Amino acid sequence: MKIRIEPQPDEQRRNPLGVKRWPTWSAGVSRFPWTYGEAETCYILEGEVVVTPDDGEPVILKTGNLATFPAGMSCTWDIKQAIRKYYRFG
């Protein structure tokens, strides 16, 4: 299972997705395990996190990245700089 990352997608990519209408989530520097019950797409508004899938290589997400996490993936989130993101499940 892989995390798909689009670095710095422009508004022509983000607007049709309705990113600005998605809920937001934020967290301070921390480390925790997470399992995705369903796919999630998120757009990083600020911060930096290293996400390490249980069966894969670490991925760094930074401000301006659009990322998609597959349903069923278990991973560890290691937030390096306080993070704020838009997100959508499904």
Secondary structure, 3 states (H helix, E strand, C coil): CCCEEEECCCHHHHHHHCHHHCCEEEECCEEEEEECCCCEEEEEEEEEEEEEECCCCCEEEECCEEEEECCCCEEEEEEEEEEEEEEEEC
